[in-house]
């Protein structure tokens, strides 16, 4: 399994910064670029960072919000835990055909909808009952910051070359020379291409 150190070592060869005694950029600096690359990767390919969490609904409300500490946004509300699946609904359509839907009698959820302005919030229909209701929510995790020797487990091995490109892009961006700025741009393009094309 690969580590951030492997990515950093490869990037050093590409930016010609292999002097172990006095490198132009420290491992700590390059590690920061690596972790920034993971965050960029999660924005471009959120599917790589999806996991399922158990969410306990707030009783008496349609408006719900996940509170998982590592959550970046909701991908889908799947089902009542160990129960029936939820289907998505469209807010404008629901408002048009059932304007008082938010006040309908509380019961087990059958549908869900995204909250337009907040990736962590969502609606359920009908509103949650007083009795405990737990939902299986597929959500996008913020990638954990790694140390140089940590094993990279959150992304497939095919994404490692893209992360090398991102570290090279950031490292070369520090240099104002025209040739380096051009190479930085090329490395960023390569990163995006590999991520989106995978």
Beta strands, then each sheet from edge to edge (+ up, - down):
strand 1: 50-56
strand 2: 63-65
strand 3: 71-80
strand 4: 87-88
strand 5: 111-114
strand 6: 121-125
strand 7: 134-141
sheet 1: 1+ 7- 3+
sheet 2: 2+ 6- 5+ 4+
end
